[in-house]
Amino acid sequence: MIQLTPHMRVLVAVEPADFRCGIDSLVRLCRDRLGADPFSGAVCVFRNRRKTAVELVVYDGQGFWLAHKRLSTGHFGSWPEATDGVAGVALRAHELSVLLMAGDPEGTGAAPEWRPIVPTPEV
């Protein structure tokens, strides 16, 4: 079973993938399009052209998991977009959970992953 944890690296492909392909083709897309080592345990996320389905590929140390979700109605409207020709976007685990529920991962309003603690000025 795939369990999303905060320490997982999540990479989302901004361009659609052909879901007629199997695990091997998606693993190749992880390497070629996202520039990630598919054996590193990173979760690679792809969508179909109509934005009605997503597939996740992750390696757990023994083999690859392939998870597929197809929406019964509607589409994934808030999919991350490419900036400066980048083929993939990194998300945090809670943002992926929101994305998988067809929500907007940028609109979570969650605190940043890390922020410096600024000491209060002395009086």
Buried (B, 14 or more C-beta within 10 A) or exposed (E): EEEBEEEBBBBBBBEBBEBEBEBEBBBEBBEEBBEBEBEEEBBBBBBBEEBBBBBBBBBEEEEBBBBEBEBEEEBBEBBBEEEEEEBBBBBBBBBBBBBBEBBEBEEBEEEEEEEEEEEEEEE
